[in-house]
Amino acid sequence: MIFEEKYECMDRAALRALQGKRLCETVERAYHKVPFYKRKLDEIGLTPADIRGIEDIVKLPFTVKDDFRREYPFGLFSVPMKDIVRLHASSGTTGKPTVVGYTKGDVTTWGRCAARTLACGGGTADDILQNAYGYGLFTGGLGLHYGGETLGATVIPMSGGNSKKQLMLMQDFGTTLLSCTPSYALQLAEVAEEEGMDFKAFKLKAGFFGAEPWTEEMRIQIEQKLNLKAIDIYGLSEVTGPGVASECLEQTGLHVFEDHFYPEIIDPETGQPVAPGQQGELVFTCISKQAMPLLRYRTRDITSLIEEPCPCGRTSRKMRRVTGRTDDMLIIRGVNVFPSQIESVLMSVEGTEPHYVIVVDRSGTMDDLEIRVEVCRENFSDEVRKLEDLRQRIRHEIHSVLGLHATISLMEPKSIERSLGKAVRVIDSRATANKKA
Ligand code: DLL
């Protein structure tokens, strides 16, 4: 089922016209209602009248995460506080959180976009959605919650954690849709195994996994372990939360809900648009937001856009799976490394579990890369020679993909900390090592 066929399957030319109209209105409002945008546009001598269609978007200046910090907490809002009905915030690793506000209308639109997401993965009003994203300031919980209700599905507001209870209700209530981070899905699989539960006896059809990067290899593992179709869903709080883009059942890229969020891909170094289909940094302009118009926001997420039509009938462009962020790229001994590259290698080597941590440290002037990965229970009890074989295989594969020698630490099953929400998979101690030196 397509939730909002009128928009999701819109003729491309009509969609472009709609985007242009919405962009003009948004720029007009941002300029007149948000001093921050007025300043930014005045600085480069641009007025709202210079924006006449979607092609003019490239004239606009970028907005970055730091602008949220500078305008903390409500400086980017374009409506009075009496019209704001909801606040969310994402916890940055340092300093103040990034605050976002929604009007009643924004909450409705968000719910519809999250409902589109669920429908993209085959969800309907007949489904029972177990929502295991965290409720609270994080947008995952309430985002999917409103999406489920807007779709007309039955929502179980579980939040993250309490895995045994999750599994019990999943079984007793006949949950058909699951939403949580991919790392928490793996945790559920593990607890089910410990409890002797079999997902084949469950009614799960689809899982809506996002909020953190995950690989195709991880998808295969999750689909096998949980016996469901694993759908990649993408969003970020600055733009709205979940419900920005979602895979359909084709699983070949994520449909961007372009009538609300206009995507561009730029070269992160130069800020210039890349050639069609090329990879770069994803930039979003919110063209229908009331509370917080957002112009050309640099997400730091790396992906590319797919222009070809999708067999599902939706006409919106798709984005490829986000492989990482410009700021989570590690530079190890001069080599650029994305954690997702390491995950792909680990997941494709037989004998390992999908639980790992990447540790980067510095001894003297050299960077050290250590990869800790759990070994399957059967293998862990194996003889030493077999474990050594496994270690060498991983070391070899990592070297052939990254050109780097890594220390591989094979860990006992269940020794790496599990996550309820976004997994922390990289420990980079080099900054502190530098300070100490
Ligand atoms: O994570 C919103 C969300 C909730 C999306 C539930 C999907 C499901 P933030 O906490 O602001 O919002 O984090 C946003 O998470 O810029 C990406 O780096 C990353 N991210 C989100 N979805 C995906 C995904 C929510 N499917 C940041 N694949 C984004 C890779 C993702 N990374």
Residues whose N, C-alpha, C, O or C-beta is under 5 A from the ligand:
A	BS01	DLL	S90 T139 G140 F209 G210 A211 E212 P213 W214 D232 I233 Y234 G235 L236 S237 E238 G241 P242 T299 D301 V322
